[in-house]
Amino acid sequence: LRRRLMIAAAAVVVGTVVGWIYYTPIYEHLSSPFREYKRLHPESVIALNFGNPTAAFSQQLSISIFAGILMTSPIWLWQIWAFVVPGLTKREKRISGAFFSATVPLFAAGCAFGYYTLPKALIILYGFTPDEDTSSNIQSTTDYFTFVMRFIFAFGASWLLPVVLVALCAIGVLTGRQMLRAWRPAVLLIFVAAAIITPTPDPFTMFLLAGPLVVLFFGACGIGMLITRKREQARPAWLDTPEDQASALD
């Protein structure tokens, strides 16, 4: 465990150094909604504010760590999986390996989706700022980038939902039919969870997160039904024979 933790920590440190080096383009990308909204509404007063002398340094450090964690996610996720593998059977290793191979792409895809939808979401939210001359939208950089990082991480983590559901099907806790029959409460729970996870109370952000999750849920249902059908086909016929009857000989 100590070795795995040290490797994961070293990878995050290296990623943080890379994030520190490329801080300027990362900052420009993440703050682009401000410039885009200013371009569309030149009369509006909107800016990021560093509230104290140490705010700029603290913000650069936090963004660098955030970038390092994202860039090195395949490494520390692999270390988590590699720590668990020695205690698994051969069959469990094959199953867990398949799930790990899906975890990293889904997490990366969720973070990328959150990153590319973030500017549109913020522009819509900033659009509610009154157009009067007395109104402005000057935000603390800490509050803004905390929102951005939570937004991206929420999308990345939530896109792992199908991996969890398919894993439950693979170990026999759920079946594809059970998940499909429960689609109505599942969709409701997805929207409730999206409302809780998203860092703002607006419905637009909630729908941005919940919409892809609903699609992923039904995709997991389809994969779960295939797993269940394969398990039923491999099930010996004598297991379904009543105890007071003789089973047929193969």
Backbone as CSV, one residue per row, in Angstrom:
resi,resn,N_x,N_y,N_z,CA_x,CA_y,CA_z,C_x,C_y,C_z
1,LEU,0.839,-1.202,0.000,0.000,0.000,0.000,0.871,1.248,0.000
2,ARG,1.923,1.233,0.822,2.803,2.402,0.889,3.461,2.665,-0.459
3,ARG,3.893,1.599,-1.136,4.531,1.758,-2.445,3.547,2.329,-3.457
4,ARG,2.331,1.826,-3.453,1.319,2.335,-4.389,0.997,3.802,-4.108
5,LEU,0.885,4.143,-2.843,0.598,5.534,-2.483,1.732,6.457,-2.893
6,MET,2.970,6.003,-2.714,4.117,6.830,-3.075,4.178,7.054,-4.588
7,ILE,3.894,5.997,-5.359,3.897,6.155,-6.818,2.799,7.117,-7.257
8,ALA,1.588,6.956,-6.698,0.481,7.834,-7.058,0.789,9.281,-6.664
9,ALA,1.350,9.480,-5.452,1.674,10.837,-5.005,2.755,11.458,-5.879
10,ALA,3.779,10.657,-6.247,4.846,11.177,-7.102,4.294,11.577,-8.469
11,ALA,3.370,10.775,-9.000,2.769,11.110,-10.292,1.988,12.416,-10.204
12,VAL,1.228,12.598,-9.122,0.454,13.835,-8.957,1.388,15.035,-8.812
13,VAL,2.500,14.856,-8.103,3.472,15.955,-7.951,4.050,16.352,-9.306
14,VAL,4.431,15.353,-10.108,4.964,15.653,-11.440,3.904,16.345,-12.288
15,GLY,2.668,15.845,-12.225,1.579,16.492,-12.970,1.335,17.914,-12.501
16,THR,1.491,18.153,-11.176,1.318,19.501,-10.645,2.399,20.442,-11.177
17,VAL,3.623,19.950,-11.289,4.710,20.761,-11.840,4.406,21.128,-13.297
18,VAL,3.909,20.148,-14.053,3.533,20.433,-15.446,2.394,21.456,-15.487
19,GLY,1.413,21.302,-14.597,0.322,22.280,-14.526,0.811,23.662,-14.157
20,TRP,1.832,23.727,-13.272,2.409,25.034,-12.893,3.085,25.680,-14.097
21,ILE,3.805,24.876,-14.886,4.504,25.406,-16.058,3.512,25.955,-17.078
22,TYR,2.409,25.231,-17.271,1.411,25.639,-18.272,0.213,26.331,-17.617
23,TYR,0.480,27.019,-16.502,-0.607,27.678,-15.773,-1.304,28.732,-16.608
24,THR,-0.547,29.528,-17.351,-1.149,30.631,-18.114,-2.182,30.153,-19.132
25,PRO,-1.866,29.176,-20.013,-2.913,28.717,-20.942,-4.079,28.039,-20.233
26,ILE,-3.810,27.317,-19.120,-4.914,26.693,-18.375,-5.827,27.758,-17.793
27,TYR,-5.223,28.787,-17.221,-6.009,29.891,-16.649,-6.846,30.572,-17.729
28,GLU,-6.251,30.801,-18.886,-6.975,31.462,-19.974,-8.152,30.625,-20.457
29,HIS,-7.952,29.309,-20.544,-9.044,28.433,-20.981,-10.185,28.427,-19.962
30,LEU,-9.850,28.282,-18.690,-10.888,28.177,-17.665,-11.600,29.504,-17.432
31,SER,-10.941,30.619,-17.704,-11.581,31.927,-17.520,-12.162,32.479,-18.815
32,SER,-12.147,31.692,-19.891,-12.652,32.172,-21.180,-14.126,32.585,-21.152
33,PRO,-15.008,31.969,-20.316,-16.404,32.449,-20.286,-16.528,33.928,-19.950
34,PHE,-15.638,34.443,-19.111,-15.678,35.868,-18.794,-15.426,36.705,-20.045
35,ARG,-14.401,36.338,-20.791,-14.075,37.105,-21.993,-15.155,36.959,-23.059
36,GLU,-15.723,35.744,-23.168,-16.776,35.538,-24.157,-18.026,36.345,-23.809
37,TYR,-18.395,36.360,-22.525,-19.556,37.141,-22.122,-19.286,38.632,-22.299
38,LYS,-18.051,39.066,-22.026,-17.710,40.475,-22.212,-17.769,40.845,-23.688
39,ARG,-17.390,39.922,-24.565,-17.461,40.196,-26.001,-18.907,40.329,-26.466
40,LEU,-19.795,39.497,-25.913,-21.202,39.547,-26.299,-21.935,40.706,-25.641
41,HIS,-21.461,41.128,-24.461,-22.112,42.225,-23.729,-21.043,43.231,-23.310
42,PRO,-20.561,44.030,-24.221,-19.460,44.957,-23.896,-19.824,45.989,-22.840
43,GLU,-21.122,46.213,-22.624,-21.516,47.214,-21.629,-21.467,46.670,-20.205
44,SER,-21.330,45.340,-20.038,-21.364,44.725,-18.715,-20.011,44.855,-18.019
45,VAL,-20.071,44.954,-16.689,-18.864,44.975,-15.866,-18.702,43.582,-15.268
46,ILE,-17.732,42.815,-15.780,-17.530,41.447,-15.336,-16.035,41.154,-15.302
47,ALA,-15.556,40.582,-14.204,-14.118,40.341,-14.053,-13.884,39.385,-12.901
48,LEU,-12.669,38.835,-12.855,-12.222,38.038,-11.722,-11.400,38.911,-10.791
49,ASN,-11.593,38.713,-9.495,-10.966,39.585,-8.516,-10.087,38.770,-7.569
50,PHE,-8.812,39.189,-7.439,-7.923,38.610,-6.439,-8.034,39.469,-5.180
51,GLY,-8.602,38.877,-4.120,-8.980,39.671,-2.958,-7.863,40.051,-2.016
52,ASN,-6.707,39.378,-2.068,-5.622,39.699,-1.141,-4.275,39.390,-1.822
53,PRO,-3.162,39.796,-1.210,-1.853,39.626,-1.875,-1.475,38.178,-2.160
54,THR,-1.957,37.233,-1.349,-1.586,35.825,-1.551,-2.567,35.075,-2.438
55,ALA,-3.649,35.733,-2.864,-4.694,35.026,-3.607,-4.188,34.503,-4.950
56,ALA,-3.360,35.310,-5.642,-2.874,34.887,-6.961,-1.984,33.641,-6.845
57,PHE,-1.088,33.621,-5.838,-0.220,32.451,-5.643,-1.041,31.224,-5.259
58,SER,-1.973,31.391,-4.317,-2.799,30.261,-3.881,-3.625,29.708,-5.029
59,GLN,-4.127,30.610,-5.875,-4.936,30.156,-7.003,-4.101,29.397,-8.027
60,GLN,-2.896,29.876,-8.289,-2.025,29.171,-9.227,-1.675,27.780,-8.693
61,LEU,-1.430,27.674,-7.401,-1.101,26.380,-6.811,-2.292,25.421,-6.896
62,SER,-3.489,25.900,-6.559,-4.662,25.012,-6.583,-4.998,24.564,-8.000
63,ILE,-4.887,25.463,-8.983,-5.158,25.079,-10.371,-4.106,24.088,-10.866
64,SER,-2.855,24.271,-10.465,-1.798,23.338,-10.861,-2.052,21.950,-10.284
65,ILE,-2.465,21.885,-9.017,-2.784,20.584,-8.406,-3.973,19.945,-9.110
66,PHE,-4.980,20.751,-9.410,-6.157,20.253,-10.124,-5.759,19.673,-11.476
67,ALA,-4.935,20.394,-12.227,-4.474,19.902,-13.529,-3.632,18.643,-13.364
68,GLY,-2.799,18.593,-12.323,-1.974,17.411,-12.091,-2.795,16.182,-11.774
69,ILE,-3.850,16.343,-10.980,-4.713,15.204,-10.650,-5.423,14.688,-11.894
70,LEU,-5.896,15.599,-12.737,-6.571,15.174,-13.962,-5.612,14.487,-14.922
71,MET,-4.447,15.079,-15.132,-3.509,14.515,-16.104,-2.994,13.142,-15.677
72,THR,-2.837,12.938,-14.378,-2.266,11.672,-13.899,-3.330,10.691,-13.432
73,SER,-4.605,10.950,-13.742,-5.677,10.046,-13.301,-5.472,8.604,-13.762
74,PRO,-4.982,8.340,-15.010,-4.738,6.925,-15.363,-3.719,6.253,-14.448
75,ILE,-2.728,7.019,-13.962,-1.681,6.422,-13.130,-2.223,6.083,-11.746
76,TRP,-2.855,7.049,-11.059,-3.306,6.736,-9.707,-4.513,5.805,-9.700
77,LEU,-5.335,5.824,-10.755,-6.393,4.816,-10.841,-5.792,3.427,-11.029
78,TRP,-4.733,3.335,-11.837,-4.046,2.056,-12.028,-3.442,1.560,-10.715
79,GLN,-2.882,2.448,-9.910,-2.291,2.039,-8.642,-3.356,1.497,-7.694
80,ILE,-4.530,2.102,-7.705,-5.628,1.583,-6.872,-6.000,0.173,-7.306
81,TRP,-6.144,-0.004,-8.622,-6.519,-1.308,-9.151,-5.416,-2.331,-8.903
82,ALA,-4.155,-1.949,-9.094,-3.037,-2.879,-8.909,-2.899,-3.313,-7.456
83,PHE,-3.324,-2.478,-6.513,-3.273,-2.865,-5.104,-4.312,-3.930,-4.786
84,VAL,-5.461,-3.879,-5.461,-6.549,-4.824,-5.185,-6.342,-6.155,-5.896
85,VAL,-5.692,-6.137,-7.080,-5.588,-7.320,-7.948,-5.004,-8.555,-7.261
86,PRO,-3.925,-8.462,-6.466,-3.340,-9.691,-5.900,-4.313,-10.509,-5.056
87,GLY,-5.345,-9.916,-4.529,-6.308,-10.652,-3.715,-7.463,-11.240,-4.492
88,LEU,-7.443,-11.130,-5.817,-8.548,-11.617,-6.641,-8.203,-12.952,-7.282
89,THR,-9.246,-13.703,-7.623,-9.050,-14.932,-8.377,-8.781,-14.592,-9.842
90,LYS,-8.441,-15.628,-10.621,-8.126,-15.403,-12.033,-9.319,-14.824,-12.773
91,ARG,-10.500,-15.374,-12.514,-11.710,-14.869,-13.174,-12.009,-13.441,-12.741
92,GLU,-11.851,-13.160,-11.442,-12.102,-11.807,-10.939,-11.112,-10.805,-11.516
93,LYS,-9.873,-11.261,-11.765,-8.891,-10.367,-12.368,-9.307,-9.976,-13.784
94,ARG,-9.826,-10.944,-14.535,-10.273,-10.632,-15.901,-11.428,-9.641,-15.875
95,ILE,-12.378,-9.876,-14.970,-13.539,-8.977,-14.886,-13.115,-7.582,-14.443
96,SER,-12.286,-7.516,-13.389,-11.856,-6.204,-12.888,-11.003,-5.480,-13.915
97,GLY,-10.201,-6.222,-14.696,-9.400,-5.590,-15.740,-10.266,-4.948,-16.810
98,ALA,-11.365,-5.627,-17.159,-12.288,-5.056,-18.141,-12.935,-3.783,-17.602
99,PHE,-13.282,-3.803,-16.315,-13.907,-2.613,-15.747,-12.910,-1.467,-15.618
100,PHE,-11.660,-1.778,-15.278,-10.665,-0.718,-15.188,-10.426,-0.083,-16.555
101,SER,-10.407,-0.906,-17.608,-10.195,-0.370,-18.951,-11.321,0.556,-19.371
102,ALA,-12.501,0.411,-18.773,-13.616,1.307,-19.081,-13.655,2.514,-18.146
103,THR,-13.060,2.382,-16.950,-13.143,3.458,-15.963,-12.404,4.705,-16.414
104,VAL,-11.151,4.542,-16.864,-10.338,5.700,-17.243,-10.946,6.458,-18.423
105,PRO,-11.353,5.783,-19.534,-11.972,6.541,-20.637,-13.259,7.247,-20.224
106,LEU,-14.085,6.589,-19.395,-15.338,7.226,-18.982,-15.068,8.432,-18.091
107,PHE,-14.121,8.312,-17.165,-13.782,9.451,-16.297,-13.242,10.609,-17.130
108,ALA,-12.347,10.294,-18.078,-11.791,11.341,-18.939,-12.870,11.961,-19.819
109,ALA,-13.772,11.122,-20.352,-14.844,11.645,-21.203,-15.786,12.534,-20.404
110,GLY,-16.082,12.143,-19.161,-16.947,12.972,-18.318,-16.316,14.316,-18.003
111,CYS,-15.020,14.303,-17.671,-14.319,15.570,-17.406,-14.279,16.438,-18.665
112,ALA,-14.031,15.818,-19.821,-13.983,16.583,-21.075,-15.353,17.172,-21.402
113,PHE,-16.407,16.383,-21.177,-17.756,16.903,-21.433,-18.068,18.083,-20.518
114,GLY,-17.684,17.951,-19.240,-17.899,19.057,-18.316,-17.113,20.294,-18.711
115,TYR,-15.866,20.081,-19.189,-15.024,21.212,-19.587,-15.607,21.945,-20.798
116,TYR,-16.092,21.205,-21.794,-16.583,21.837,-23.013,-17.981,22.436,-22.852
117,THR,-18.749,21.940,-21.888,-20.069,22.541,-21.642,-20.009,23.670,-20.623
118,LEU,-18.908,23.778,-19.885,-18.781,24.812,-18.858,-18.951,26.228,-19.409
119,PRO,-18.266,26.619,-20.511,-18.439,27.999,-21.004,-19.876,28.332,-21.348
120,LYS,-20.579,27.408,-22.004,-21.971,27.676,-22.370,-22.842,27.806,-21.129
121,ALA,-22.590,26.952,-20.145,-23.369,27.027,-18.906,-23.146,28.355,-18.199
122,LEU,-21.880,28.804,-18.116,-21.589,30.055,-17.420,-22.124,31.261,-18.173
123,ILE,-22.045,31.229,-19.504,-22.567,32.351,-20.277,-24.067,32.500,-20.047
124,ILE,-24.779,31.377,-19.989,-26.218,31.421,-19.720,-26.476,31.943,-18.312
125,LEU,-25.676,31.485,-17.343,-25.866,31.942,-15.969,-25.544,33.423,-15.829
126,TYR,-24.470,33.885,-16.483,-24.137,35.310,-16.424,-25.190,36.162,-17.124
127,GLY,-25.939,35.538,-18.028,-26.977,36.283,-18.735,-28.084,36.777,-17.834
128,PHE,-28.185,36.207,-16.612,-29.211,36.665,-15.680,-28.783,37.928,-14.927
129,THR,-27.553,38.387,-15.148,-27.112,39.630,-14.526,-27.884,40.801,-15.131
130,PRO,-28.512,41.653,-14.316,-29.248,42.793,-14.870,-28.350,43.679,-15.722
131,ASP,-28.946,44.280,-16.760,-28.194,45.125,-17.685,-28.089,46.569,-17.218
132,GLU,-28.564,46.838,-16.029,-28.515,48.215,-15.547,-27.065,48.631,-15.270
133,ASP,-26.823,49.918,-15.322,-25.467,50.431,-15.111,-24.962,50.181,-13.696
134,THR,-25.862,49.992,-12.755,-25.445,49.787,-11.366,-25.077,48.340,-11.067
135,SER,-25.286,47.433,-12.018,-25.032,46.009,-11.787,-23.659,45.618,-12.330
136,SER,-23.032,44.682,-11.656,-21.743,44.161,-12.097,-21.642,42.702,-11.673
137,ASN,-20.669,42.003,-12.266,-20.459,40.594,-11.944,-18.967,40.371,-11.706
138,ILE,-18.479,40.928,-10.620,-17.076,40.794,-10.244,-16.983,39.702,-9.186
139,GLN,-16.273,38.620,-9.506,-16.243,37.452,-8.643,-14.856,37.221,-8.074
140,SER,-14.822,36.590,-6.919,-13.565,36.146,-6.346,-13.021,34.990,-7.178
141,THR,-11.735,35.032,-7.480,-11.137,33.951,-8.256,-11.253,32.610,-7.532
142,THR,-11.154,32.634,-6.199,-11.270,31.391,-5.434,-12.639,30.764,-5.620
143,ASP,-13.697,31.571,-5.507,-15.057,31.053,-5.685,-15.264,30.547,-7.109
144,TYR,-14.772,31.296,-8.076,-14.987,30.915,-9.468,-14.295,29.598,-9.799
145,PHE,-13.023,29.459,-9.473,-12.289,28.253,-9.841,-12.688,27.064,-8.974
146,THR,-13.165,27.301,-7.754,-13.748,26.207,-6.972,-14.976,25.648,-7.681
147,PHE,-15.810,26.554,-8.198,-16.974,26.129,-8.972,-16.545,25.333,-10.208
148,VAL,-15.540,25.835,-10.927,-15.090,25.180,-12.159,-14.555,23.782,-11.863
149,MET,-13.716,23.647,-10.836,-13.120,22.352,-10.539,-14.159,21.352,-10.060
150,ARG,-15.098,21.794,-9.238,-16.168,20.901,-8.800,-17.049,20.489,-9.969
151,PHE,-17.289,21.419,-10.863,-18.117,21.150,-12.037,-17.481,20.038,-12.881
152,ILE,-16.204,20.159,-13.168,-15.520,19.180,-14.021,-15.400,17.837,-13.312
153,PHE,-15.033,17.842,-12.032,-14.910,16.586,-11.299,-16.261,15.894,-11.139
154,ALA,-17.329,16.674,-10.954,-18.663,16.072,-10.820,-19.044,15.322,-12.079
155,PHE,-18.745,15.900,-13.235,-19.046,15.216,-14.489,-18.186,13.961,-14.636
156,GLY,-16.898,14.060,-14.317,-16.020,12.899,-14.450,-16.436,11.752,-13.552
157,ALA,-16.734,12.051,-12.282,-17.109,10.989,-11.343,-18.472,10.394,-11.676
158,SER,-19.421,11.232,-12.087,-20.768,10.730,-12.354,-20.812,9.825,-13.579
159,TRP,-19.892,10.021,-14.519,-19.884,9.181,-15.711,-19.377,7.765,-15.404
160,LEU,-18.976,7.491,-14.183,-18.597,6.133,-13.788,-19.802,5.309,-13.363
161,LEU,-21.004,5.896,-13.401,-22.223,5.181,-13.017,-22.399,3.871,-13.775
162,PRO,-22.262,3.832,-15.109,-22.468,2.552,-15.802,-21.467,1.482,-15.398
163,VAL,-20.248,1.878,-15.040,-19.254,0.889,-14.601,-19.727,0.213,-13.318
164,VAL,-20.264,0.999,-12.384,-20.757,0.444,-11.126,-21.936,-0.492,-11.377
165,LEU,-22.874,-0.079,-12.233,-24.062,-0.899,-12.501,-23.690,-2.206,-13.194
166,VAL,-22.817,-2.128,-14.179,-22.407,-3.350,-14.880,-21.628,-4.266,-13.939
167,ALA,-20.838,-3.696,-13.040,-20.116,-4.514,-12.067,-21.085,-5.263,-11.159
168,LEU,-22.158,-4.597,-10.734,-23.170,-5.258,-9.906,-23.846,-6.389,-10.668
169,CYS,-24.042,-6.190,-11.971,-24.610,-7.267,-12.797,-23.622,-8.425,-12.931
170,ALA,-22.345,-8.106,-13.075,-21.339,-9.147,-13.277,-21.194,-10.039,-12.056
171,ILE,-21.372,-9.482,-10.858,-21.229,-10.298,-9.646,-22.559,-10.876,-9.189
172,GLY,-23.631,-10.610,-9.934,-24.919,-11.234,-9.648,-25.810,-10.498,-8.676
173,VAL,-25.442,-9.285,-8.265,-26.291,-8.526,-7.346,-27.533,-8.006,-8.067
174,LEU,-27.380,-7.557,-9.300,-28.485,-7.064,-10.110,-28.530,-7.830,-11.423
175,THR,-29.667,-7.724,-12.086,-29.798,-8.239,-13.446,-30.200,-7.093,-14.356
176,GLY,-29.974,-7.270,-15.651,-30.355,-6.231,-16.592,-31.842,-5.955,-16.582
177,ARG,-32.663,-7.017,-16.417,-34.121,-6.837,-16.390,-34.550,-6.039,-15.170
178,GLN,-33.919,-6.304,-14.030,-34.256,-5.551,-12.820,-33.950,-4.068,-12.995
179,MET,-32.809,-3.756,-13.586,-32.462,-2.350,-13.808,-33.427,-1.694,-14.782
180,LEU,-33.805,-2.415,-15.843,-34.694,-1.832,-16.839,-36.087,-1.621,-16.269
181,ARG,-36.558,-2.562,-15.426,-37.885,-2.393,-14.811,-37.907,-1.193,-13.867
182,ALA,-36.758,-0.863,-13.301,-36.689,0.243,-12.334,-36.233,1.542,-12.988
183,TRP,-36.458,1.713,-14.289,-35.916,2.885,-14.974,-36.568,4.183,-14.493
184,ARG,-37.839,4.141,-14.121,-38.498,5.382,-13.684,-37.889,5.917,-12.384
185,PRO,-37.835,5.111,-11.300,-37.167,5.653,-10.096,-35.684,5.939,-10.322
186,ALA,-35.036,5.170,-11.238,-33.616,5.420,-11.508,-33.413,6.786,-12.146
187,VAL,-34.252,7.124,-13.112,-34.142,8.434,-13.764,-34.413,9.543,-12.755
188,LEU,-35.411,9.330,-11.888,-35.695,10.326,-10.856,-34.502,10.505,-9.926
189,LEU,-33.890,9.392,-9.498,-32.722,9.482,-8.616,-31.545,10.148,-9.309
190,ILE,-31.399,9.924,-10.616,-30.315,10.571,-11.364,-30.489,12.084,-11.336
191,PHE,-31.713,12.557,-11.547,-31.950,14.003,-11.541,-31.782,14.579,-10.138
192,VAL,-32.205,13.830,-9.110,-32.011,14.308,-7.735,-30.521,14.383,-7.410
193,ALA,-29.769,13.332,-7.793,-28.332,13.336,-7.544,-27.639,14.452,-8.314
194,ALA,-28.073,14.694,-9.562,-27.485,15.771,-10.358,-27.741,17.124,-9.704
195,ALA,-28.938,17.302,-9.127,-29.250,18.566,-8.450,-28.378,18.759,-7.206
196,ILE,-28.022,17.638,-6.546,-27.183,17.727,-5.341,-25.716,17.919,-5.704
197,ILE,-25.251,17.204,-6.750,-23.827,17.226,-7.101,-23.409,18.546,-7.719
198,THR,-24.248,19.086,-8.612,-23.869,20.309,-9.313,-23.695,21.450,-8.323
199,PRO,-22.672,22.267,-8.522,-22.349,23.308,-7.537,-23.265,24.520,-7.569
200,THR,-24.221,24.585,-8.503,-25.151,25.701,-8.558,-26.577,25.162,-8.553
201,PRO,-27.552,25.961,-8.076,-28.926,25.473,-7.998,-29.738,25.626,-9.283
202,ASP,-29.122,26.078,-10.371,-29.889,26.328,-11.585,-30.230,25.007,-12.274
203,PRO,-31.416,24.914,-12.922,-31.825,23.667,-13.587,-31.012,23.357,-14.833
204,PHE,-30.446,24.371,-15.486,-29.691,24.132,-16.718,-28.483,23.242,-16.451
205,THR,-27.718,23.551,-15.408,-26.558,22.738,-15.065,-26.982,21.335,-14.671
206,MET,-28.103,21.215,-13.963,-28.597,19.902,-13.566,-28.925,19.049,-14.788
207,PHE,-29.569,19.630,-15.789,-29.907,18.887,-16.999,-28.654,18.524,-17.792
208,LEU,-27.639,19.383,-17.780,-26.386,19.054,-18.462,-25.746,17.795,-17.877
209,LEU,-25.854,17.630,-16.561,-25.271,16.458,-15.921,-26.191,15.252,-16.016
210,ALA,-27.494,15.460,-15.819,-28.429,14.335,-15.762,-28.693,13.727,-17.137
211,GLY,-28.701,14.535,-18.188,-29.007,14.014,-19.520,-28.081,12.892,-19.963
212,PRO,-26.757,13.115,-19.988,-25.855,12.014,-20.355,-25.921,10.831,-19.399
213,LEU,-26.200,11.080,-18.112,-26.280,9.975,-17.167,-27.464,9.061,-17.478
214,VAL,-28.569,9.636,-17.918,-29.727,8.818,-18.302,-29.368,7.921,-19.484
215,VAL,-28.670,8.503,-20.470,-28.237,7.706,-21.630,-27.292,6.591,-21.193
216,LEU,-26.334,6.915,-20.325,-25.391,5.909,-19.834,-26.103,4.834,-19.019
217,PHE,-27.143,5.224,-18.285,-27.899,4.242,-17.498,-28.550,3.214,-18.406
218,PHE,-29.204,3.663,-19.474,-29.845,2.714,-20.375,-28.804,1.874,-21.122
219,GLY,-27.630,2.453,-21.402,-26.560,1.656,-21.983,-26.108,0.562,-21.032
220,ALA,-25.999,0.890,-19.724,-25.639,-0.118,-18.727,-26.715,-1.196,-18.614
221,CYS,-27.984,-0.800,-18.766,-29.063,-1.791,-18.749,-28.904,-2.787,-19.898
222,GLY,-28.565,-2.278,-21.090,-28.377,-3.164,-22.235,-27.223,-4.133,-22.018
223,ILE,-26.096,-3.628,-21.496,-24.954,-4.508,-21.228,-25.301,-5.505,-20.128
224,GLY,-26.044,-5.045,-19.112,-26.451,-5.944,-18.037,-27.346,-7.061,-18.522
225,MET,-28.239,-6.779,-19.467,-29.107,-7.821,-20.021,-28.296,-8.842,-20.809
226,LEU,-27.266,-8.393,-21.519,-26.401,-9.338,-22.234,-25.655,-10.245,-21.255
227,ILE,-25.156,-9.653,-20.150,-24.462,-10.457,-19.135,-25.417,-11.462,-18.512
228,THR,-26.641,-11.022,-18.189,-27.621,-11.922,-17.588,-27.988,-13.059,-18.535
229,ARG,-28.178,-12.748,-19.808,-28.527,-13.787,-20.785,-27.397,-14.797,-20.921
230,LYS,-26.157,-14.313,-20.951,-25.030,-15.233,-21.055,-24.934,-16.121,-19.824
231,ARG,-25.204,-15.557,-18.632,-25.155,-16.349,-17.411,-26.247,-17.410,-17.411
232,GLU,-27.438,-17.058,-17.884,-28.535,-18.023,-17.927,-28.266,-19.143,-18.920
233,GLN,-27.639,-18.814,-20.030,-27.313,-19.854,-21.012,-26.262,-20.820,-20.477
234,ALA,-25.369,-20.329,-19.650,-24.336,-21.189,-19.084,-24.790,-21.930,-17.829
235,ARG,-25.982,-21.641,-17.348,-26.497,-22.271,-16.123,-26.910,-23.713,-16.414
236,PRO,-26.428,-24.681,-15.645,-26.823,-26.078,-15.865,-28.321,-26.278,-15.671
237,ALA,-28.914,-27.112,-16.519,-30.363,-27.329,-16.459,-30.794,-27.989,-15.164
238,TRP,-29.924,-28.820,-14.562,-30.328,-29.551,-13.363,-30.539,-28.638,-12.153
239,LEU,-29.986,-27.422,-12.219,-30.186,-26.499,-11.100,-31.636,-26.047,-10.994
240,ASP,-32.384,-26.091,-12.115,-33.781,-25.656,-12.109,-34.744,-26.814,-11.874
241,THR,-34.236,-28.025,-11.656,-35.096,-29.184,-11.429,-35.569,-29.206,-9.973
242,PRO,-36.879,-29.416,-9.740,-37.358,-29.505,-8.335,-36.637,-30.597,-7.570
243,GLU,-36.576,-30.416,-6.237,-35.813,-31.344,-5.403,-36.430,-32.739,-5.367
244,ASP,-37.744,-32.851,-5.603,-38.392,-34.155,-5.545,-38.458,-34.858,-6.885
245,GLN,-37.730,-34.347,-7.886,-37.692,-34.980,-9.202,-36.251,-35.287,-9.578
246,ALA,-36.134,-36.321,-10.417,-34.802,-36.681,-10.911,-34.431,-35.776,-12.078
247,SER,-33.195,-35.296,-12.086,-32.744,-34.440,-13.173,-32.333,-35.273,-14.371
248,ALA,-32.463,-34.672,-15.557,-32.093,-35.389,-16.778,-30.588,-35.525,-16.881
249,LEU,-30.135,-36.681,-17.432,-28.718,-36.907,-17.605,-28.232,-36.252,-18.879
250,ASP,-27.079,-35.550,-18.830,-26.507,-34.934,-20.022,-25.684,-35.976,-20.779
